[in-house]
Amino acid sequence: MHFDTPAVAGGAAAKLFAAQSELTVVLTAVALVLILASRQDQAGKSTWLLWGGGALLAISNQWWVAPLIVSARETGGNLALWHGLGSSLILAQWLLALATLWLLTTPHKLKPN
């Protein structure tokens, strides 16, 4: 798909990131309910922290940074700053998701000291 202008591409990206953030929060809640219902904490505390961190990043990006990006675009504010922060939060969210996947799919367990 080709977008004619950066503004159109930005709007499409905003919708995509909003959907990703909402899906992250919903799936995190579902995963927590399923783990609590099974009464088994196979994932361990490490993955709980990663899941929670990813959900917090998604919430922060969706309801804090995204409105600031829209505001900066409309008012001529520092769009580069807010866009960079939003991109960093998305990157961190993906890194936490990869770390969670790694912990859940390998026999390695992080053990407290």
Jmol script that loads the backbone (N, CA, C; Angstrom):
load data "model"
ATOM      1  N   MET A   1       0.842  -1.162   0.000  1.00  0.00           N
ATOM      2  CA  MET A   1       0.000   0.000   0.000  1.00  0.00           C
ATOM      3  C   MET A   1       0.892   1.231   0.000  1.00  0.00           C
ATOM      4  N   HIS A   2       0.516   2.217  -0.793  1.00  0.00           N
ATOM      5  CA  HIS A   2       1.293   3.441  -0.912  1.00  0.00           C
ATOM      6  C   HIS A   2       0.449   4.613  -0.416  1.00  0.00           C
ATOM      7  N   PHE A   3       1.034   5.440   0.416  1.00  0.00           N
ATOM      8  CA  PHE A   3       0.337   6.618   0.923  1.00  0.00           C
ATOM      9  C   PHE A   3       0.853   7.840   0.185  1.00  0.00           C
ATOM     10  N   ASP A   4      -0.057   8.710  -0.198  1.00  0.00           N
ATOM     11  CA  ASP A   4       0.304   9.866  -1.015  1.00  0.00           C
ATOM     12  C   ASP A   4       1.112  10.915  -0.258  1.00  0.00           C
ATOM     13  N   THR A   5       0.796  11.124   1.000  1.00  0.00           N
ATOM     14  CA  THR A   5       1.487  12.160   1.771  1.00  0.00           C
ATOM     15  C   THR A   5       1.918  11.599   3.126  1.00  0.00           C
ATOM     16  N   PRO A   6       2.906  12.244   3.740  1.00  0.00           N
ATOM     17  CA  PRO A   6       3.302  11.821   5.087  1.00  0.00           C
ATOM     18  C   PRO A   6       2.158  11.947   6.100  1.00  0.00           C
ATOM     19  N   ALA A   7       1.273  12.907   5.900  1.00  0.00           N
ATOM     20  CA  ALA A   7       0.152  13.071   6.831  1.00  0.00           C
ATOM     21  C   ALA A   7      -0.782  11.867   6.777  1.00  0.00           C
ATOM     22  N   VAL A   8      -1.037  11.366   5.572  1.00  0.00           N
ATOM     23  CA  VAL A   8      -1.896  10.188   5.427  1.00  0.00           C
ATOM     24  C   VAL A   8      -1.202   8.969   6.031  1.00  0.00           C
ATOM     25  N   ALA A   9       0.093   8.831   5.770  1.00  0.00           N
ATOM     26  CA  ALA A   9       0.859   7.716   6.335  1.00  0.00           C
ATOM     27  C   ALA A   9       0.884   7.795   7.861  1.00  0.00           C
ATOM     28  N   GLY A  10       1.035   8.997   8.394  1.00  0.00           N
ATOM     29  CA  GLY A  10       1.043   9.176   9.845  1.00  0.00           C
ATOM     30  C   GLY A  10      -0.278   8.788  10.479  1.00  0.00           C
ATOM     31  N   GLY A  11      -1.368   9.148   9.821  1.00  0.00           N
ATOM     32  CA  GLY A  11      -2.687   8.771  10.325  1.00  0.00           C
ATOM     33  C   GLY A  11      -2.886   7.265  10.331  1.00  0.00           C
ATOM     34  N   ALA A  12      -2.427   6.616   9.264  1.00  0.00           N
ATOM     35  CA  ALA A  12      -2.535   5.153   9.188  1.00  0.00           C
ATOM     36  C   ALA A  12      -1.670   4.493  10.256  1.00  0.00           C
ATOM     37  N   ALA A  13      -0.466   5.019  10.455  1.00  0.00           N
ATOM     38  CA  ALA A  13       0.428   4.471  11.484  1.00  0.00           C
ATOM     39  C   ALA A  13      -0.174   4.659  12.873  1.00  0.00           C
ATOM     40  N   ALA A  14      -0.795   5.809  13.102  1.00  0.00           N
ATOM     41  CA  ALA A  14      -1.421   6.060  14.404  1.00  0.00           C
ATOM     42  C   ALA A  14      -2.516   5.039  14.687  1.00  0.00           C
ATOM     43  N   LYS A  15      -3.324   4.728  13.678  1.00  0.00           N
ATOM     44  CA  LYS A  15      -4.378   3.726  13.855  1.00  0.00           C
ATOM     45  C   LYS A  15      -3.782   2.347  14.125  1.00  0.00           C
ATOM     46  N   LEU A  16      -2.713   2.022  13.421  1.00  0.00           N
ATOM     47  CA  LEU A  16      -2.052   0.730  13.615  1.00  0.00           C
ATOM     48  C   LEU A  16      -1.482   0.607  15.026  1.00  0.00           C
ATOM     49  N   PHE A  17      -0.789   1.648  15.490  1.00  0.00           N
ATOM     50  CA  PHE A  17      -0.204   1.612  16.826  1.00  0.00           C
ATOM     51  C   PHE A  17      -1.286   1.611  17.907  1.00  0.00           C
ATOM     52  N   ALA A  18      -2.395   2.305  17.665  1.00  0.00           N
ATOM     53  CA  ALA A  18      -3.501   2.289  18.626  1.00  0.00           C
ATOM     54  C   ALA A  18      -4.071   0.881  18.752  1.00  0.00           C
ATOM     55  N   ALA A  19      -4.254   0.219  17.614  1.00  0.00           N
ATOM     56  CA  ALA A  19      -4.767  -1.157  17.644  1.00  0.00           C
ATOM     57  C   ALA A  19      -3.790  -2.085  18.350  1.00  0.00           C
ATOM     58  N   GLN A  20      -2.492  -1.900  18.101  1.00  0.00           N
ATOM     59  CA  GLN A  20      -1.476  -2.730  18.752  1.00  0.00           C
ATOM     60  C   GLN A  20      -1.505  -2.516  20.261  1.00  0.00           C
ATOM     61  N   SER A  21      -1.620  -1.278  20.697  1.00  0.00           N
ATOM     62  CA  SER A  21      -1.646  -0.981  22.132  1.00  0.00           C
ATOM     63  C   SER A  21      -2.865  -1.591  22.803  1.00  0.00           C
ATOM     64  N   GLU A  22      -4.019  -1.445  22.183  1.00  0.00           N
ATOM     65  CA  GLU A  22      -5.235  -2.001  22.764  1.00  0.00           C
ATOM     66  C   GLU A  22      -5.177  -3.525  22.806  1.00  0.00           C
ATOM     67  N   LEU A  23      -4.655  -4.130  21.758  1.00  0.00           N
ATOM     68  CA  LEU A  23      -4.515  -5.583  21.723  1.00  0.00           C
ATOM     69  C   LEU A  23      -3.549  -6.066  22.805  1.00  0.00           C
ATOM     70  N   THR A  24      -2.469  -5.327  23.020  1.00  0.00           N
ATOM     71  CA  THR A  24      -1.502  -5.683  24.061  1.00  0.00           C
ATOM     72  C   THR A  24      -2.160  -5.701  25.435  1.00  0.00           C
ATOM     73  N   VAL A  25      -2.927  -4.678  25.735  1.00  0.00           N
ATOM     74  CA  VAL A  25      -3.580  -4.594  27.041  1.00  0.00           C
ATOM     75  C   VAL A  25      -4.590  -5.732  27.209  1.00  0.00           C
ATOM     76  N   VAL A  26      -5.382  -5.994  26.173  1.00  0.00           N
ATOM     77  CA  VAL A  26      -6.390  -7.060  26.252  1.00  0.00           C
ATOM     78  C   VAL A  26      -5.723  -8.424  26.410  1.00  0.00           C
ATOM     79  N   LEU A  27      -4.706  -8.706  25.601  1.00  0.00           N
ATOM     80  CA  LEU A  27      -4.044 -10.009  25.680  1.00  0.00           C
ATOM     81  C   LEU A  27      -3.305 -10.195  26.999  1.00  0.00           C
ATOM     82  N   THR A  28      -2.750  -9.124  27.547  1.00  0.00           N
ATOM     83  CA  THR A  28      -2.103  -9.219  28.851  1.00  0.00           C
ATOM     84  C   THR A  28      -3.130  -9.585  29.920  1.00  0.00           C
ATOM     85  N   ALA A  29      -4.278  -8.937  29.880  1.00  0.00           N
ATOM     86  CA  ALA A  29      -5.326  -9.246  30.851  1.00  0.00           C
ATOM     87  C   ALA A  29      -5.802 -10.691  30.704  1.00  0.00           C
ATOM     88  N   VAL A  30      -5.994 -11.145  29.473  1.00  0.00           N
ATOM     89  CA  VAL A  30      -6.429 -12.525  29.237  1.00  0.00           C
ATOM     90  C   VAL A  30      -5.385 -13.513  29.747  1.00  0.00           C
ATOM     91  N   ALA A  31      -4.119 -13.246  29.461  1.00  0.00           N
ATOM     92  CA  ALA A  31      -3.049 -14.143  29.909  1.00  0.00           C
ATOM     93  C   ALA A  31      -2.996 -14.213  31.432  1.00  0.00           C
ATOM     94  N   LEU A  32      -3.140 -13.084  32.087  1.00  0.00           N
ATOM     95  CA  LEU A  32      -3.120 -13.082  33.550  1.00  0.00           C
ATOM     96  C   LEU A  32      -4.295 -13.865  34.125  1.00  0.00           C
ATOM     97  N   VAL A  33      -5.469 -13.703  33.535  1.00  0.00           N
ATOM     98  CA  VAL A  33      -6.641 -14.448  34.003  1.00  0.00           C
ATOM     99  C   VAL A  33      -6.431 -15.946  33.812  1.00  0.00           C
ATOM    100  N   LEU A  34      -5.910 -16.344  32.662  1.00  0.00           N
ATOM    101  CA  LEU A  34      -5.681 -17.765  32.402  1.00  0.00           C
ATOM    102  C   LEU A  34      -4.661 -18.364  33.360  1.00  0.00           C
ATOM    103  N   ILE A  35      -3.605 -17.629  33.639  1.00  0.00           N
ATOM    104  CA  ILE A  35      -2.583 -18.136  34.565  1.00  0.00           C
ATOM    105  C   ILE A  35      -3.146 -18.229  35.980  1.00  0.00           C
ATOM    106  N   LEU A  36      -3.895 -17.213  36.394  1.00  0.00           N
ATOM    107  CA  LEU A  36      -4.495 -17.265  37.728  1.00  0.00           C
ATOM    108  C   LEU A  36      -5.528 -18.381  37.829  1.00  0.00           C
ATOM    109  N   ALA A  37      -6.277 -18.618  36.761  1.00  0.00           N
ATOM    110  CA  ALA A  37      -7.285 -19.681  36.769  1.00  0.00           C
ATOM    111  C   ALA A  37      -6.645 -21.062  36.851  1.00  0.00           C
ATOM    112  N   SER A  38      -5.474 -21.221  36.236  1.00  0.00           N
ATOM    113  CA  SER A  38      -4.808 -22.523  36.267  1.00  0.00           C
ATOM    114  C   SER A  38      -4.052 -22.743  37.569  1.00  0.00           C
ATOM    115  N   ARG A  39      -3.880 -21.677  38.336  1.00  0.00           N
ATOM    116  CA  ARG A  39      -3.158 -21.718  39.612  1.00  0.00           C
ATOM    117  C   ARG A  39      -1.737 -22.256  39.471  1.00  0.00           C
ATOM    118  N   GLN A  40      -1.197 -22.112  38.299  1.00  0.00           N
ATOM    119  CA  GLN A  40       0.190 -22.504  38.065  1.00  0.00           C
ATOM    120  C   GLN A  40       0.928 -21.291  37.534  1.00  0.00           C
ATOM    121  N   ASP A  41       2.023 -20.987  38.139  1.00  0.00           N
ATOM    122  CA  ASP A  41       2.827 -19.860  37.685  1.00  0.00           C
ATOM    123  C   ASP A  41       4.041 -20.407  36.961  1.00  0.00           C
ATOM    124  N   GLN A  42       3.819 -21.060  35.849  1.00  0.00           N
ATOM    125  CA  GLN A  42       4.926 -21.642  35.095  1.00  0.00           C
ATOM    126  C   GLN A  42       5.810 -20.563  34.487  1.00  0.00           C
ATOM    127  N   ALA A  43       5.231 -19.440  34.184  1.00  0.00           N
ATOM    128  CA  ALA A  43       6.006 -18.389  33.539  1.00  0.00           C
ATOM    129  C   ALA A  43       7.014 -17.760  34.495  1.00  0.00           C
ATOM    130  N   GLY A  44       6.713 -17.735  35.761  1.00  0.00           N
ATOM    131  CA  GLY A  44       7.632 -17.158  36.729  1.00  0.00           C
ATOM    132  C   GLY A  44       7.462 -15.657  36.860  1.00  0.00           C
ATOM    133  N   LYS A  45       8.109 -15.124  37.884  1.00  0.00           N
ATOM    134  CA  LYS A  45       8.001 -13.692  38.147  1.00  0.00           C
ATOM    135  C   LYS A  45       8.633 -12.853  37.052  1.00  0.00           C
ATOM    136  N   SER A  46       9.646 -13.380  36.388  1.00  0.00           N
ATOM    137  CA  SER A  46      10.324 -12.618  35.340  1.00  0.00           C
ATOM    138  C   SER A  46       9.374 -12.254  34.212  1.00  0.00           C
ATOM    139  N   THR A  47       8.565 -13.211  33.788  1.00  0.00           N
ATOM    140  CA  THR A  47       7.657 -12.908  32.690  1.00  0.00           C
ATOM    141  C   THR A  47       6.511 -12.013  33.137  1.00  0.00           C
ATOM    142  N   TRP A  48       6.101 -12.118  34.403  1.00  0.00           N
ATOM    143  CA  TRP A  48       5.071 -11.201  34.901  1.00  0.00           C
ATOM    144  C   TRP A  48       5.553  -9.760  34.785  1.00  0.00           C
ATOM    145  N   LEU A  49       6.797  -9.525  35.154  1.00  0.00           N
ATOM    146  CA  LEU A  49       7.347  -8.174  35.053  1.00  0.00           C
ATOM    147  C   LEU A  49       7.431  -7.717  33.605  1.00  0.00           C
ATOM    148  N   LEU A  50       7.823  -8.626  32.715  1.00  0.00           N
ATOM    149  CA  LEU A  50       7.909  -8.274  31.301  1.00  0.00           C
ATOM    150  C   LEU A  50       6.532  -7.982  30.725  1.00  0.00           C
ATOM    151  N   TRP A  51       5.546  -8.808  31.062  1.00  0.00           N
ATOM    152  CA  TRP A  51       4.182  -8.569  30.574  1.00  0.00           C
ATOM    153  C   TRP A  51       3.654  -7.235  31.086  1.00  0.00           C
ATOM    154  N   GLY A  52       3.818  -7.017  32.370  1.00  0.00           N
ATOM    155  CA  GLY A  52       3.342  -5.767  32.955  1.00  0.00           C
ATOM    156  C   GLY A  52       4.037  -4.556  32.370  1.00  0.00           C
ATOM    157  N   GLY A  53       5.349  -4.685  32.164  1.00  0.00           N
ATOM    158  CA  GLY A  53       6.095  -3.589  31.547  1.00  0.00           C
ATOM    159  C   GLY A  53       5.617  -3.297  30.139  1.00  0.00           C
ATOM    160  N   GLY A  54       5.377  -4.339  29.368  1.00  0.00           N
ATOM    161  CA  GLY A  54       4.871  -4.150  28.005  1.00  0.00           C
ATOM    162  C   GLY A  54       3.503  -3.495  28.000  1.00  0.00           C
ATOM    163  N   ALA A  55       2.644  -3.917  28.912  1.00  0.00           N
ATOM    164  CA  ALA A  55       1.312  -3.315  29.000  1.00  0.00           C
ATOM    165  C   ALA A  55       1.402  -1.850  29.413  1.00  0.00           C
ATOM    166  N   LEU A  56       2.276  -1.537  30.367  1.00  0.00           N
ATOM    167  CA  LEU A  56       2.446  -0.138  30.780  1.00  0.00           C
ATOM    168  C   LEU A  56       3.002   0.724  29.650  1.00  0.00           C
ATOM    169  N   LEU A  57       3.932   0.159  28.884  1.00  0.00           N
ATOM    170  CA  LEU A  57       4.454   0.901  27.733  1.00  0.00           C
ATOM    171  C   LEU A  57       3.358   1.157  26.705  1.00  0.00           C
ATOM    172  N   ALA A  58       2.530   0.156  26.461  1.00  0.00           N
ATOM    173  CA  ALA A  58       1.433   0.315  25.499  1.00  0.00           C
ATOM    174  C   ALA A  58       0.447   1.382  25.966  1.00  0.00           C
ATOM    175  N   ILE A  59       0.095   1.328  27.247  1.00  0.00           N
ATOM    176  CA  ILE A  59      -0.837   2.316  27.796  1.00  0.00           C
ATOM    177  C   ILE A  59      -0.230   3.715  27.738  1.00  0.00           C
ATOM    178  N   SER A  60       1.034   3.840  28.120  1.00  0.00           N
ATOM    179  CA  SER A  60       1.709   5.141  28.089  1.00  0.00           C
ATOM    180  C   SER A  60       1.755   5.710  26.683  1.00  0.00           C
ATOM    181  N   ASN A  61       2.077   4.858  25.734  1.00  0.00           N
ATOM    182  CA  ASN A  61       2.180   5.324  24.359  1.00  0.00           C
ATOM    183  C   ASN A  61       0.818   5.738  23.816  1.00  0.00           C
ATOM    184  N   GLN A  62      -0.191   4.954  24.111  1.00  0.00           N
ATOM    185  CA  GLN A  62      -1.521   5.210  23.554  1.00  0.00           C
ATOM    186  C   GLN A  62      -2.187   6.434  24.166  1.00  0.00           C
ATOM    187  N   TRP A  63      -2.149   6.552  25.490  1.00  0.00           N
ATOM    188  CA  TRP A  63      -2.925   7.597  26.143  1.00  0.00           C
ATOM    189  C   TRP A  63      -2.103   8.769  26.670  1.00  0.00           C
ATOM    190  N   TRP A  64      -0.793   8.730  26.479  1.00  0.00           N
ATOM    191  CA  TRP A  64       0.030   9.863  26.885  1.00  0.00           C
ATOM    192  C   TRP A  64       0.770  10.439  25.690  1.00  0.00           C
ATOM    193  N   VAL A  65       1.571   9.637  25.003  1.00  0.00           N
ATOM    194  CA  VAL A  65       2.415  10.151  23.923  1.00  0.00           C
ATOM    195  C   VAL A  65       1.617  10.419  22.647  1.00  0.00           C
ATOM    196  N   ALA A  66       0.718   9.527  22.266  1.00  0.00           N
ATOM    197  CA  ALA A  66      -0.036   9.706  21.017  1.00  0.00           C
ATOM    198  C   ALA A  66      -0.807  11.030  20.985  1.00  0.00           C
ATOM    199  N   PRO A  67      -1.506  11.416  22.060  1.00  0.00           N
ATOM    200  CA  PRO A  67      -2.167  12.724  22.021  1.00  0.00           C
ATOM    201  C   PRO A  67      -1.179  13.889  21.903  1.00  0.00           C
ATOM    202  N   LEU A  68       0.003  13.736  22.477  1.00  0.00           N
ATOM    203  CA  LEU A  68       1.009  14.791  22.353  1.00  0.00           C
ATOM    204  C   LEU A  68       1.536  14.892  20.926  1.00  0.00           C
ATOM    205  N   ILE A  69       1.629  13.762  20.234  1.00  0.00           N
ATOM    206  CA  ILE A  69       2.041  13.777  18.828  1.00  0.00           C
ATOM    207  C   ILE A  69       0.993  14.508  17.994  1.00  0.00           C
ATOM    208  N   VAL A  70      -0.268  14.199  18.222  1.00  0.00           N
ATOM    209  CA  VAL A  70      -1.350  14.869  17.489  1.00  0.00           C
ATOM    210  C   VAL A  70      -1.338  16.362  17.784  1.00  0.00           C
ATOM    211  N   SER A  71      -1.170  16.720  19.044  1.00  0.00           N
ATOM    212  CA  SER A  71      -1.124  18.127  19.431  1.00  0.00           C
ATOM    213  C   SER A  71       0.061  18.845  18.796  1.00  0.00           C
ATOM    214  N   ALA A  72       1.220  18.204  18.805  1.00  0.00           N
ATOM    215  CA  ALA A  72       2.409  18.819  18.206  1.00  0.00           C
ATOM    216  C   ALA A  72       2.222  19.017  16.707  1.00  0.00           C
ATOM    217  N   ARG A  73       1.581  18.070  16.053  1.00  0.00           N
ATOM    218  CA  ARG A  73       1.332  18.195  14.615  1.00  0.00           C
ATOM    219  C   ARG A  73       0.388  19.368  14.340  1.00  0.00           C
ATOM    220  N   GLU A  74      -0.629  19.534  15.172  1.00  0.00           N
ATOM    221  CA  GLU A  74      -1.627  20.584  14.952  1.00  0.00           C
ATOM    222  C   GLU A  74      -1.120  21.965  15.334  1.00  0.00           C
ATOM    223  N   THR A  75      -0.286  22.047  16.358  1.00  0.00           N
ATOM    224  CA  THR A  75       0.146  23.349  16.867  1.00  0.00           C
ATOM    225  C   THR A  75       1.548  23.745  16.433  1.00  0.00           C
ATOM    226  N   GLY A  76       2.234  22.862  15.730  1.00  0.00           N
ATOM    227  CA  GLY A  76       3.609  23.167  15.340  1.00  0.00           C
ATOM    228  C   GLY A  76       4.594  22.942  16.469  1.00  0.00           C
ATOM    229  N   GLY A  77       4.223  22.123  17.435  1.00  0.00           N
ATOM    230  CA  GLY A  77       5.107  21.812  18.559  1.00  0.00           C
ATOM    231  C   GLY A  77       6.253  20.906  18.136  1.00  0.00           C
ATOM    232  N   ASN A  78       6.942  20.367  19.107  1.00  0.00           N
ATOM    233  CA  ASN A  78       8.124  19.549  18.849  1.00  0.00           C
ATOM    234  C   ASN A  78       7.713  18.126  18.459  1.00  0.00           C
ATOM    235  N   LEU A  79       7.320  17.973  17.217  1.00  0.00           N
ATOM    236  CA  LEU A  79       6.857  16.681  16.711  1.00  0.00           C
ATOM    237  C   LEU A  79       7.967  15.638  16.760  1.00  0.00           C
ATOM    238  N   ALA A  80       9.195  16.035  16.442  1.00  0.00           N
ATOM    239  CA  ALA A  80      10.312  15.081  16.424  1.00  0.00           C
ATOM    240  C   ALA A  80      10.541  14.471  17.811  1.00  0.00           C
ATOM    241  N   LEU A  81      10.441  15.284  18.843  1.00  0.00           N
ATOM    242  CA  LEU A  81      10.629  14.792  20.209  1.00  0.00           C
ATOM    243  C   LEU A  81       9.583  13.734  20.560  1.00  0.00           C
ATOM    244  N   TRP A  82       8.312  14.056  20.357  1.00  0.00           N
ATOM    245  CA  TRP A  82       7.243  13.140  20.740  1.00  0.00           C
ATOM    246  C   TRP A  82       7.196  11.915  19.846  1.00  0.00           C
ATOM    247  N   HIS A  83       7.500  12.099  18.575  1.00  0.00           N
ATOM    248  CA  HIS A  83       7.537  10.956  17.666  1.00  0.00           C
ATOM    249  C   HIS A  83       8.680  10.019  18.062  1.00  0.00           C
ATOM    250  N   GLY A  84       9.830  10.582  18.405  1.00  0.00           N
ATOM    251  CA  GLY A  84      10.964   9.766  18.847  1.00  0.00           C
ATOM    252  C   GLY A  84      10.660   9.018  20.131  1.00  0.00           C
ATOM    253  N   LEU A  85       9.993   9.686  21.068  1.00  0.00           N
ATOM    254  CA  LEU A  85       9.621   9.025  22.322  1.00  0.00           C
ATOM    255  C   LEU A  85       8.619   7.901  22.064  1.00  0.00           C
ATOM    256  N   GLY A  86       7.634   8.168  21.217  1.00  0.00           N
ATOM    257  CA  GLY A  86       6.655   7.133  20.877  1.00  0.00           C
ATOM    258  C   GLY A  86       7.306   5.940  20.202  1.00  0.00           C
ATOM    259  N   SER A  87       8.226   6.212  19.285  1.00  0.00           N
ATOM    260  CA  SER A  87       8.941   5.125  18.601  1.00  0.00           C
ATOM    261  C   SER A  87       9.780   4.323  19.586  1.00  0.00           C
ATOM    262  N   SER A  88      10.401   5.010  20.535  1.00  0.00           N
ATOM    263  CA  SER A  88      11.204   4.321  21.553  1.00  0.00           C
ATOM    264  C   SER A  88      10.337   3.421  22.433  1.00  0.00           C
ATOM    265  N   LEU A  89       9.151   3.890  22.777  1.00  0.00           N
ATOM    266  CA  LEU A  89       8.249   3.070  23.588  1.00  0.00           C
ATOM    267  C   LEU A  89       7.789   1.833  22.820  1.00  0.00           C
ATOM    268  N   ILE A  90       7.525   1.988  21.526  1.00  0.00           N
ATOM    269  CA  ILE A  90       7.133   0.835  20.700  1.00  0.00           C
ATOM    270  C   ILE A  90       8.290  -0.164  20.630  1.00  0.00           C
ATOM    271  N   LEU A  91       9.509   0.329  20.414  1.00  0.00           N
ATOM    272  CA  LEU A  91      10.678  -0.550  20.357  1.00  0.00           C
ATOM    273  C   LEU A  91      10.856  -1.295  21.680  1.00  0.00           C
ATOM    274  N   ALA A  92      10.752  -0.578  22.789  1.00  0.00           N
ATOM    275  CA  ALA A  92      10.897  -1.218  24.100  1.00  0.00           C
ATOM    276  C   ALA A  92       9.800  -2.259  24.325  1.00  0.00           C
ATOM    277  N   GLN A  93       8.597  -1.955  23.876  1.00  0.00           N
ATOM    278  CA  GLN A  93       7.495  -2.914  24.005  1.00  0.00           C
ATOM    279  C   GLN A  93       7.796  -4.192  23.231  1.00  0.00           C
ATOM    280  N   TRP A  94       8.317  -4.065  22.026  1.00  0.00           N
ATOM    281  CA  TRP A  94       8.665  -5.245  21.227  1.00  0.00           C
ATOM    282  C   TRP A  94       9.811  -6.028  21.857  1.00  0.00           C
ATOM    283  N   LEU A  95      10.785  -5.334  22.429  1.00  0.00           N
ATOM    284  CA  LEU A  95      11.890  -6.027  23.092  1.00  0.00           C
ATOM    285  C   LEU A  95      11.392  -6.820  24.307  1.00  0.00           C
ATOM    286  N   LEU A  96      10.475  -6.234  25.060  1.00  0.00           N
ATOM    287  CA  LEU A  96       9.899  -6.962  26.195  1.00  0.00           C
ATOM    288  C   LEU A  96       9.090  -8.163  25.718  1.00  0.00           C
ATOM    289  N   ALA A  97       8.381  -8.006  24.612  1.00  0.00           N
ATOM    290  CA  ALA A  97       7.618  -9.136  24.060  1.00  0.00           C
ATOM    291  C   ALA A  97       8.556 -10.258  23.623  1.00  0.00           C
ATOM    292  N   LEU A  98       9.665  -9.903  22.985  1.00  0.00           N
ATOM    293  CA  LEU A  98      10.640 -10.922  22.573  1.00  0.00           C
ATOM    294  C   LEU A  98      11.267 -11.614  23.777  1.00  0.00           C
ATOM    295  N   ALA A  99      11.584 -10.846  24.810  1.00  0.00           N
ATOM    296  CA  ALA A  99      12.155 -11.441  26.020  1.00  0.00           C
ATOM    297  C   ALA A  99      11.152 -12.385  26.682  1.00  0.00           C
ATOM    298  N   THR A 100       9.891 -11.990  26.709  1.00  0.00           N
ATOM    299  CA  THR A 100       8.850 -12.855  27.269  1.00  0.00           C
ATOM    300  C   THR A 100       8.733 -14.142  26.472  1.00  0.00           C
ATOM    301  N   LEU A 101       8.709 -14.012  25.166  1.00  0.00           N
ATOM    302  CA  LEU A 101       8.632 -15.193  24.302  1.00  0.00           C
ATOM    303  C   LEU A 101       9.820 -16.111  24.541  1.00  0.00           C
ATOM    304  N   TRP A 102      11.011 -15.541  24.666  1.00  0.00           N
ATOM    305  CA  TRP A 102      12.210 -16.340  24.914  1.00  0.00           C
ATOM    306  C   TRP A 102      12.092 -17.096  26.240  1.00  0.00           C
ATOM    307  N   LEU A 103      11.648 -16.398  27.277  1.00  0.00           N
ATOM    308  CA  LEU A 103      11.516 -17.051  28.585  1.00  0.00           C
ATOM    309  C   LEU A 103      10.457 -18.147  28.584  1.00  0.00           C
ATOM    310  N   LEU A 104       9.411 -17.954  27.819  1.00  0.00           N
ATOM    311  CA  LEU A 104       8.328 -18.938  27.805  1.00  0.00           C
ATOM    312  C   LEU A 104       8.612 -20.140  26.915  1.00  0.00           C
ATOM    313  N   THR A 105       9.529 -20.002  25.969  1.00  0.00           N
ATOM    314  CA  THR A 105       9.766 -21.093  25.016  1.00  0.00           C
ATOM    315  C   THR A 105      11.085 -21.816  25.220  1.00  0.00           C
ATOM    316  N   THR A 106      11.872 -21.415  26.187  1.00  0.00           N
ATOM    317  CA  THR A 106      13.129 -22.105  26.463  1.00  0.00           C
ATOM    318  C   THR A 106      13.095 -22.662  27.879  1.00  0.00           C
ATOM    319  N   PRO A 107      13.909 -23.681  28.136  1.00  0.00           N
ATOM    320  CA  PRO A 107      13.938 -24.239  29.488  1.00  0.00           C
ATOM    321  C   PRO A 107      14.669 -23.345  30.484  1.00  0.00           C
ATOM    322  N   HIS A 108      15.275 -22.257  30.018  1.00  0.00           N
ATOM    323  CA  HIS A 108      16.001 -21.354  30.912  1.00  0.00           C
ATOM    324  C   HIS A 108      15.013 -20.639  31.818  1.00  0.00           C
ATOM    325  N   LYS A 109      15.380 -20.542  33.054  1.00  0.00           N
ATOM    326  CA  LYS A 109      14.584 -19.797  34.021  1.00  0.00           C
ATOM    327  C   LYS A 109      15.505 -18.824  34.735  1.00  0.00           C
ATOM    328  N   LEU A 110      15.034 -17.595  34.882  1.00  0.00           N
ATOM    329  CA  LEU A 110      15.791 -16.637  35.674  1.00  0.00           C
ATOM    330  C   LEU A 110      15.483 -16.907  37.139  1.00  0.00           C
ATOM    331  N   LYS A 111      16.513 -17.114  37.926  1.00  0.00           N
ATOM    332  CA  LYS A 111      16.321 -17.434  39.337  1.00  0.00           C
ATOM    333  C   LYS A 111      16.786 -16.256  40.183  1.00  0.00           C
ATOM    334  N   PRO A 112      16.032 -15.914  41.221  1.00  0.00           N
ATOM    335  CA  PRO A 112      16.477 -14.839  42.104  1.00  0.00           C
ATOM    336  C   PRO A 112      17.726 -15.265  42.865  1.00  0.00           C
ATOM    337  N   ASN A 113      18.546 -14.288  43.194  1.00  0.00           N
ATOM    338  CA  ASN A 113      19.797 -14.576  43.913  1.00  0.00           C
ATOM    339  C   ASN A 113      19.548 -14.965  45.328  1.00  0.00           C
TER     340      ASN A 113
END
end "model"
wireframe off; spacefill off
backbone 0.3
color backbone group
